[in-house]
Amino acid sequence: MENIAHIVEWMGVLLLSIEAIKLENLKKLIATLPKIRIAINSPLFWDKESKILHRLPPADDYGVLRKYGDLITYCIGVVIMATLLISTNLLSDAFHFLERYVFVFAGISVFRVLLNAFTVLVLLLAVPFYLGNEFVRVFTIVADRSFRLMDILERNTYNGIIGIFGFLLITVSTIINLAIR
């Protein structure tokens, strides 16, 4: 029940923030999100004339993001993986696993050493890159779907309904929190 109260409170603060931020500034931010996504991890398309697979070109100001897009994706994955390991107290277990099963080379075959090296490469390179790619994919879906929400918010922001609804959500959240305690 406490989690529901936090979600309701978050939604209320979001709606009040939209009222305070000004809709024009929020529109600029929402329009920038797809440009950032295309620069970091652009979709591929097939050119029928040249018969070559191309990536969508980034917007003019986002070329640097394209240059470092894979590194940014990898860093996002490392942050996600580290957050998961730290928040679930699995970091010490991961180090114990690496120490016990991967970095033990005394008296083992060359095959085992190569297998351990491959395991470390997968754990430290492939998994964070995959997590980063999935985060960018979800980010893309959210950015693409946000335009519908922007239309609803735009219609109701000017008459104050969004701000009033945000205040009501925060009030409901406070009442739920008081009832829980």
C-alpha positions as CSV (number, residue, x, y, z in Angstrom):
1,M,0.0,0.0,0.0
2,E,2.9,2.3,0.8
3,N,4.3,1.8,-2.8
4,I,0.9,2.8,-4.2
5,A,1.0,5.9,-2.2
6,H,4.5,6.7,-3.5
7,I,3.4,6.2,-7.1
8,V,0.3,8.4,-6.7
9,E,2.5,11.1,-5.1
10,W,5.0,10.8,-7.9
11,M,2.3,11.3,-10.5
12,G,1.0,14.3,-8.6
13,V,4.4,15.9,-8.5
14,L,4.9,15.2,-12.2
15,L,1.6,16.9,-13.1
16,L,2.4,19.9,-10.9
17,S,5.9,20.0,-12.4
18,I,4.5,20.1,-15.9
19,E,2.3,23.0,-14.9
20,A,5.3,24.8,-13.5
21,I,7.8,23.9,-16.2
22,K,5.7,25.4,-18.9
23,L,4.4,23.3,-21.7
24,E,6.6,24.9,-24.4
25,N,9.8,23.8,-22.5
26,L,8.4,20.3,-22.1
27,K,7.6,20.1,-25.8
28,K,11.2,21.0,-26.6
29,L,12.5,18.3,-24.3
30,I,10.2,15.7,-25.8
31,A,11.2,16.7,-29.3
32,T,14.9,16.3,-28.3
33,L,14.5,12.7,-27.0
34,P,14.2,11.0,-30.4
35,K,17.1,13.0,-31.7
36,I,19.3,11.7,-28.8
37,R,18.1,8.2,-29.3
38,I,18.8,8.2,-33.1
39,A,22.3,9.6,-32.4
40,I,23.1,7.0,-29.7
41,N,21.6,3.9,-31.3
42,S,20.0,4.6,-34.7
43,P,17.9,2.1,-36.5
44,L,19.2,0.5,-39.7
45,F,17.5,0.8,-43.1
46,W,18.1,-0.9,-46.4
47,D,18.8,1.4,-49.4
48,K,17.3,-0.3,-52.5
49,E,19.3,1.7,-55.0
50,S,22.8,1.2,-53.5
51,K,21.9,-2.2,-51.9
52,I,23.7,-1.1,-48.7
53,L,22.5,-1.1,-45.1
54,H,22.6,2.4,-43.7
55,R,22.0,4.0,-40.3
56,L,19.8,7.1,-40.0
57,P,22.0,10.1,-39.9
58,P,21.9,12.0,-36.6
59,A,20.6,15.6,-36.3
60,D,23.2,18.3,-36.9
61,D,24.1,19.0,-33.2
62,Y,24.2,15.3,-32.2
63,G,27.1,13.9,-34.2
64,V,29.3,13.6,-31.1
65,L,26.7,11.3,-29.6
66,R,26.9,9.1,-32.7
67,K,30.7,8.9,-32.4
68,Y,30.5,7.7,-28.8
69,G,27.1,5.9,-29.0
70,D,28.4,2.4,-28.3
71,L,30.5,3.7,-25.3
72,I,27.4,5.5,-23.9
73,T,25.3,2.4,-24.3
74,Y,28.0,0.3,-22.6
75,C,28.3,2.8,-19.7
76,I,24.5,2.8,-19.3
77,G,24.7,-1.0,-19.0
78,V,27.5,-0.8,-16.5
79,V,25.5,1.6,-14.3
80,I,22.4,-0.6,-14.5
81,M,24.4,-3.8,-13.7
82,A,26.3,-2.0,-10.8
83,T,23.0,-0.6,-9.4
84,L,21.4,-4.1,-9.5
85,L,24.4,-5.7,-7.8
86,I,24.7,-3.0,-5.1
87,S,21.0,-2.6,-4.4
88,T,20.4,-6.4,-4.0
89,N,23.6,-6.9,-2.0
90,L,24.9,-9.3,-4.6
91,L,28.2,-7.5,-5.2
92,S,30.1,-9.5,-2.6
93,D,28.6,-12.7,-4.0
94,A,29.7,-11.7,-7.5
95,F,33.3,-11.1,-6.3
96,H,33.3,-14.4,-4.4
97,F,32.1,-16.2,-7.6
98,L,34.8,-14.6,-9.7
99,E,37.4,-15.4,-7.1
100,R,36.4,-19.0,-6.6
101,Y,35.4,-20.2,-10.1
102,V,37.0,-17.8,-12.7
103,F,40.3,-16.6,-11.4
104,V,41.6,-19.9,-10.1
105,F,44.3,-21.0,-12.6
106,A,46.5,-23.3,-10.4
107,G,46.7,-26.8,-11.8
108,I,44.0,-26.5,-14.4
109,S,44.0,-27.0,-18.2
110,V,44.4,-24.4,-20.9
111,F,40.8,-25.1,-21.9
112,R,39.6,-24.1,-18.5
113,V,41.7,-20.9,-18.6
114,L,40.2,-20.0,-22.0
115,L,36.7,-20.8,-20.8
116,N,37.2,-18.6,-17.7
117,A,38.6,-15.8,-19.8
118,F,35.5,-16.1,-22.1
119,T,33.2,-16.0,-19.1
120,V,34.8,-12.9,-17.8
121,L,34.6,-11.2,-21.2
122,V,30.9,-12.1,-21.4
123,L,30.2,-10.9,-17.9
124,L,32.1,-7.6,-18.2
125,L,31.5,-6.7,-21.8
126,A,28.5,-8.4,-23.4
127,V,26.0,-8.3,-20.5
128,P,26.4,-4.5,-19.8
129,F,26.2,-3.7,-23.5
130,Y,23.0,-5.8,-23.8
131,L,21.5,-4.1,-20.8
132,G,22.5,-0.7,-22.2
133,N,20.9,-1.5,-25.6
134,E,17.7,-2.7,-23.9
135,F,17.6,0.6,-21.8
136,V,18.0,2.6,-25.0
137,R,15.2,0.5,-26.7
138,V,12.8,1.1,-23.8
139,F,13.8,4.8,-23.8
140,T,12.9,4.9,-27.5
141,I,9.5,3.4,-26.9
142,V,8.7,5.8,-24.1
143,A,9.9,8.8,-26.1
144,D,7.8,7.7,-29.1
145,R,4.7,7.2,-27.0
146,S,5.1,10.4,-25.1
147,F,3.7,12.5,-27.9
148,R,0.1,11.2,-27.2
149,L,0.5,12.1,-23.6
150,M,1.7,15.5,-24.6
151,D,-1.4,16.1,-26.6
152,I,-3.6,15.3,-23.6
153,L,-1.5,17.5,-21.3
154,E,-1.5,20.4,-23.9
155,R,-5.3,20.4,-24.1
156,N,-5.7,20.5,-20.3
157,T,-2.8,22.6,-19.1
158,Y,-4.0,26.0,-20.1
159,N,-7.2,25.8,-18.1
160,G,-5.4,24.5,-14.9
161,I,-6.9,21.0,-14.8
162,I,-3.5,19.4,-14.8
163,G,-2.2,21.4,-11.8
164,I,-5.5,20.8,-9.9
165,F,-5.3,17.1,-10.7
166,G,-1.7,16.9,-9.5
167,F,-2.6,18.6,-6.3
168,L,-5.4,16.1,-5.7
169,L,-3.1,13.2,-6.4
170,I,-0.6,14.5,-3.8
171,T,-3.5,15.0,-1.3
172,V,-4.6,11.4,-1.9
173,S,-1.1,10.1,-1.4
174,T,-0.7,12.0,1.9
175,I,-4.0,10.6,3.2
176,I,-2.9,7.1,2.2
177,N,0.5,7.6,4.0
178,L,-1.3,8.9,7.1
179,A,-3.7,6.0,7.1
180,I,-0.8,3.5,6.8
181,R,1.1,4.9,9.8
